[in-house]
Amino acid sequence: MEDENKDMDLIWDRTLELFIKIHDCPDNPEHFDSLVHWLNESPAHLKAFNELGQIWISIGIALARENGQPLIDLERAQAPLIMH
């Protein structure tokens, strides 16, 4: 059980690292190549990345509601999550 939790921690660390790299430098193809390679290594990687995407979207919606921005604006700009 402890090894499983450690593995998940490592997966989440890498997920966040790749997400931040792509967010900060979206025009760098090396970041996307690293992400695609990593996602193809394990279904757990894809699951963690999609979960992070859902968290990111939820935070955006919460912030929009707090600021009074219509949610329809967010829905139009929302990119689909990565599918495997």
N, C-alpha and C positions, 0 to 999 in steps of 0.2 A: 504494500500500500504506500509506504514511504517513497519507494522508487518511482511508483506511478505519479505521485504528487510532484516529485522532483522533475520527472520528464515533462509534465504539464507546465511547470514553472519555466523550464527551458524553452518549450514551444511558445509560451506567451511572451517571454523575453524576446525571442527572435521575431515573433509576429509584430510586436511593438516597434522593434528596430527597423524592420522592413517598411512598415506603415509610415513611420516618421521620415525615413529616407525618401520615400516616394512623395509624401506630402511636401517636404521641404524642397525637393528638386524633381518636380514632375517631368521635366524634359530630359532627364538622364536615363538613357535606355539601359544602362548597366543595372540600375535599380530594378527595373521591370524584369530584366532577364533573371536576376537573382531571385526575385519573387516567384516567377513562373517555375524556375527550377526547384525552389524550395517547396512550393505548393504541390508539385508532382511527386515529391518524395513520400508523402503520407497523407491519408485522408484526415488525420488529426490536425495537420497543418492547415488544410483548407477550412476545416471546421472552426479552428481558432481565428483564422483571418476573417471569416464571415461573421463570427460572433463579435469581433472587434468592429467590423463595419456596422453591425446593428447598434452597438453601443454608440458609435460616432453619430449615426443618424438620430438616435434617441436624444443625445445631448443637443444636437442641432435643433430638434423640434422643441425641446424644453427651453432652450435659449430664445427661440423665436416666439414662443408663447409669452415668455417673461418680458420680451421687448415689444410685444403686440404686433409682430410681423405676421401677415396671413400665411397659414401653413401651405396654401396652394402654391405659393412661390417656391417653397422648398421641394414640394412634390415634383414640380416641373423640372427642376435642376438635378434631381436625384439620379445618379448613375446606378445601373444594376450592379449587384454584388457579383463577384467572380464565381462562375460556375465551372465545375470540373467535368 
